[in-house]
Amino acid sequence: MNHLWFDLKSTRPERLRTDQFALASEIWNRFIENCLLSYKAGENITIYEQLFPSKARHPFIQYMPQKPNKFGIYFVNIIF
């Protein structure tokens, strides 16, 4: 198996018009739903933000002037 695909090529152009993350959004949304069903957060929770530096040209690259690396992919991690 050379490549692993998570979307249908026939509906890809239509989905890319409205969803920039369309190639993996269905799998990602299922993952989020399973996470929400599997665990209910309590009172002791930590939210950790991280900007992974990137010079690639993607529509989801964030610009954050206060960070040392100004451009990158922004992630929010929740630690229980």
Secondary structure, DSSP 4 states (H G I P E B T S, - for coil): ------S-TTTHHHHHHH-TTTTTHHHHHHHHHHHHHH----S--EEEEEEEE--S--TT-EE-TTSSS-EEEEEEEEE-
